[in-house]
Amino acid sequence: MDFKDSPDEASYRAQVRAWLAEHAPGHELPRDRDASEDELVALARRWQAAKAAAGYVGITWRKDVGGQGGTPLQSVIFQQEEARYRVSNVPFAVTMGMCVPTIYTYLTPERALPMVRRAVDGEQIWCQLFSEPAAGSDLAGIRTRAQRDGSDWVINGQKVWTSYAHRSDYGILLVRTDPGVVKHKGLTMFYLDMKTPGVDIRPIRTLPGEAEFNEVFLTDVRIPDSQRLGNVGEGWKVSLTTLSHERMAITKPADAPGVDELIALMQALPGESGGTQVDDPSVRDAIARFYVNDMGLELLRMRAQTALSKGQAPGPEAAIGKLVMAKTRQDIGAFALDRLEQAGIAETDDLRIKPFRYFYWWAPGLRIAGGTDEILRNIIAERVLGLPGDLRLDKDLPFNQIK
């Protein structure tokens, strides 16, 4: 691995670092997390617009769809430097990381550009309508169906765990158009105006009390065929475009506590035998484990960065990063709350404690988003380690014959 920037990369990093130092502090998240969802979304919109005005959105996208035509490594460099600040990209993570790349890949520039431009400028939010209650982690097992009716399609079904559906203007929607063929081949992708009649969005309230996730019920929703992405029956191929971007878009939340915050908290708590908690060997051992995990993630990012610098695409190893990052965030929260004992579950305004409580509750969702831990372990086992794949007895059966 190459740990050093080339002269061009170093120059670009210095440019990015200077711009962020001037603009990012005015857009950072409040440390007390007491802002309303309206305020947090407004803050994210302003940050998105500021980046767009400076040319730091869509760095790798083609210029004919509003991108910069830059290199993947430039995009990585910007993300690395942006991560030093507590700025929020959450409402736009799905929009920019998954939906917009799919839109500009499968629509003509004339049709894609107006939507892409509004998303880039922070005016529109998109969601991804993939997961379903009956399909579990098997995306090809979805049951939401679409039937052709003249120049329209009529959609009926249910989606779940749809992040920011209640804030979204549009969504990309994967449905089953032919149940008589094997499950991967009978799918078709559309984009959907979320204000279309028959779209019913219901919030799913999480442990921290937020409603970022949603159920979406689709009842006789009519979508014109002009909103189809790719060919009929090739929705799986289109979805792979989306999913190839997804795990790269899921990163450590900007305000999630890490090893430094854990050390500071342990130094503030009294130890059982005098001194502070950080003097306890078991605490020091846990901190060391979390540090090793984070350093492993950093080296994995370096490996991906090295591949990009050589013109290569990051491989399935990206699944390792998402798997370890999400579990480590939850484990850090659990460890901190355990050492706090009763104070770990009591309501508090102590800013040393609140982030650990919040992310302990929130992290299970992160371990589902972008592929569950179990799915990621299968990817690592089969595609990284070369182990035999799981038995898939329904692989060659028509979908309507699967029990």
N, C-alpha and C positions, 0 to 999 in steps of 0.2 A: 504494500500500500504506500501511496505517496501522501505524506502528511503536510506537505508544503504547497502553497498556491504558486502557480506559474506567475510570471510578471504581469500578464494580462489579468489573471484572476485576482491578484493582489491589488491591482489598480481598481478593478471593479468593486472589490470588497471595501476599499477605502472610500470610494464614492458612496456606496450604500450606507456605510457606517456613519459618514458625515451627515447624510440626509436624515437618517433615523434619529441621530442625536439632536437634530434641530426640530423634528416634527413629532416623533413618537411620544415624548413625555406628555404632551397635551391631549393624548388620546388613550391613556392607560386606564385600566379598570380600577374602580374604587376598591381599596383593600378590605373594607368591611363587608363587601358583598351585599349590602342592603339596598342597592339600586333596584328599581322595578325592571321588569322585562322590557317595557317600553323604552326606558332610559338606556338599557344595555344595547338594544337593537339600534337605537338612534346613534349611540356611540360607535357601534360597529359600522353603520352606514357612513358616518363622517370619516372614519379611518379608511374605509374602502375607497371613498371618493378622493381622499388626499393621496393615496397610493396611485390611483388611476391617473390623476392629474400629473404625477411625477413620472409616469411610465413604468411603475413597478407592479402592475397587474397584468397577467397574461404574458409574462416575460418570454415564454417559449412558443407562444401561439403565432400563427401566420399573421402577417401584417394585413392581409385582406379581410381578416375577421377581427381586427382591432388589437391584435397582439403586437409584440415587439420584434418577433423573429430572432430572439436571443437563444442562447444555448441552455440545455438542461442544467449545466453546472452554475450558470448565472442565477437561475431560479433557486437552486439549492443554497447558494451563497446568501441570497436575500433572505430566505427562510431562516438560515442559521443566525444571521444578524438580527432579524426581527424578533427571534425567540428570546433575545436579551431583555425585551420590554414586555410589560404586562398589557399588551394590546389584544383586543378580541377580534378574532376572525370567525368565531363559531357560527353566526348566522349565515355566513357566506362560504363555509367549508364545503358543504355539499354542492352549492351553486357553482363555485369556481373549480373545485377539485374533481367533480364528477359529471354534473349535468351539462355545463357549457361546453366542455371538450366533446361530449357526445353530440350536442346540437351542431357545432360547427364542422364535425366530421361527416355528418349525414345529411345536412341541408346545404343548398347552394349558398355561396357568400351573400347573394342579394337577400335571401330570406333569413339567413342566420345573423347577419350583421346588426340589424336593429335590436334584436333580443340580446345578443352578446354585449352590445354597447351599453344597454341599460343595466345589465348585470354587472359589468365592469365598473360602472360609475356608482354602484351601490343603490340604484333605484329599484331593482327587482331582486327578489329572493326566489330560489328554486328548491324543490324537494325531489326525493327519489322514491318512487312508489314501487318497491320491489317486494319486501318481506310480507308474508301472510301467516295467519295463525296456524293453518293446516300444513304448511310447507316446512316449518321449522327452519333449519339451516340449509335445506335443499331448495335452492332457488328454482331449479327446473321443475319442482313439484307444485308450482303455483296453480291455483284453481280459478282465479278471476278470469272470466271469459269475455270474448268479444265476438259478436256476430255481425256479418256484413248486412247492411240495409241500404242499397243504392250506393250513393257516394259517401255514406256515413258508416261508422261502426257503433254498435250499441254495447256498452260495457256494463257488466254486473259482477260484483264481488266485493272483497274486503282486503285492505292493506293494513299493516300494523308497524309500530315502531318508526313511524315516518317523522323524522326530525324536522321541526319548524314548518310542518304542513300548514299550521294555522297562520303563519306569517308569509306563506309563499304565494307568489303570483302565478307560477307555473310549476309543473312537475313532469318528470319523465316516467312513463308508465309501461310496465311489462305485463302482458296479458296472454292468455291462451286462445289462439284462433283456430286450432285444429287438434281436437283431443284424440283423433284416430291414428296419430303417428307417435313415435317414441317421444318422451317428454321434452327432450332438448330441441326437437325440431318443430314443434307446433306452437312456438311462441312468436309474438310480434311486439315491437316497441312503438310507442306513440309519445308525443308531448301533449300535455293537457293544461288548459286554463283552469286553475283551481276554483274559479267562480262559476264554472259550468253547472247548470241545473242538474241535480242528482248527486252532487258531491257533498257528503256530510262528514265534517271533521270533528272528532271528539277527542279531547285531551286525555292523556294518561299521566296522572300526577305521580311524581317520583318521591323518594324518601326526603330529599331536601325541600319538598313542597313546590317544586317547579313543574311545568307542563311543557317541556321541550319536545317530548315524544307525543305521537298521536295515533289514533285509529282513524282510518279513512274508509268510509262506506261509499260504494259506487252503485247507484240504482238507476238503471236505464239511462246512463250517461252517454250522450251522443258526441262522437268525435269525428270530424271530417277526415277522409282518407288522406287529405293533403297534410295532415299532422302526423303521418306515419314516418318513422325513422328506419330506413332500410327496407328491405323487401319483406313481403308477407311470409311468415314462417321462419324468418332469419333473426328473430329477436334475441336468441341466445348469442349469436355473433355480435350483435349490437351491444348487448349487455356486457360482453367482455371488454369492450372499449371503456365502458363506465367503470367496471370493476378493476381494470388495470390501473386506473388513477386513484381508486378509493383508498387503499392502504397507505399510499404516499401522502394522501390528504389528511389522514388521521395522525395527529402528533400530540405530544404532551401539552395539555392545556396551559395557557400562558401563566395563570395564577396558581397552578398546582404546587403544593409544598414539596420540596425535595430534600436532599441530604443536608444542605446547609441549614435549612429551616428546622429540620429535626435535631441537628446538633445544638442549635440555639435554644430550642425548647428543653432539651435534656439538661443543658447547662443551667437552666432557670429552675429546674425541679430539684428539691432536696433528695439526697440519697438515703438509703436505709441505714448506712453505717457512717453517716457524716459525709461531707462533701456534697456533690451533686450526682444526678442520675448518670451523667456521662462518665463518672468514675467506675460505674458498675461494669464488670467484664462482659456480662451478657448484653448490655446496651451497646458497648463498643463493638462487640461481635456483630450485632444486627446492623449497626451503622456501616460497618465494613462490607457486609453483604450487599446492602443497598448501593453503596458506592461502587462496588465491583459491577453490579448490574448496570448502573448508569454509564460506567466507563465502557462496558461491553457494547452498550447501545451507541455510544459515541464512536467506537471503533467500527461498528457495523455501518454507521453513516459515512465514516471515512472510506470504507470499502465501496459503498455505493457511489460516493463522490469520485473515487479513483476510476470506477467503471465509466462514469459519465465523462470524465476528462479524456478518456480514450475512445469516446464515441460509442460506447457500449450501453446497453440498457440494464438497469438493476434487475437481478433475477428474483426467483421466489424467496430469496433470503429476506426480502422485505417483510415477510410474514413473521420472522423472528423478532424484528424490531417492534412491531405492533403488539405481539403476544407478551413480550417481556415488559414493555413500557406500561401497558394497562395493568398487568398484575402487580408490578412494582409500586405503582401509584396507590393501589388498594392496600398492599402490604404495609407501606409506610404509614398510611392513615390508621390501619388496625394496630400497628405497634405503638404509635403515639397515644392513641386512646387507651390502650391497655396500660401503659405506664402512668397515665393520668388518673386511672381508677375512676372513682365516682365523678370527678371533674370532667372526665371525657365524655359523659353522656348528658351533663347538665347544660342548660342554656347559658350562654356566656357571650359577652361582647369582647372578650380577650382576643385580640388579633393574632396572638401566638397560637391559639387553640382552634379558632373557628375554621381556618382552612383545612386542618386535618379532619375535623368532623365532617365538613362539607364533602371533601373528596373521598372519604371512606364510604359515604352514602352514594356518591355519584359514580364511583369507579366501576361498579358492576355493569352499568350501561355501556361503559367504554369497552368492557370485555365482550360485549355482544356486537357493538357497532363494527362494521367492516369485516365481519366474520368472527364467529365465536372462537374461544380458545381451542375447542375440540377440532373445528374445521382447520384452524391454522396449524395445529399439530399434525393433522393429516397431510397438509400441503408440505410441511417441513419434512415429514417422514418420507413421502413419496417422491417429491421433486428435488429435495436437497440431499437427503441421505440415501435415496434410491431403494427404499424398502418396498416390499410388495404392497399394492393398493388394497383398499377395503373391498370385500365382496359386494357387488352391486347387482342383485338378482333382478331388478326391474329395468336394467339398462337398455335391453332390447325389446321391451314390451311396449305396445301402444299405450298411451296414457290412460285411455278409458278402460283398459283391462287390468290396470294395477289395483290390487286390493288395498 
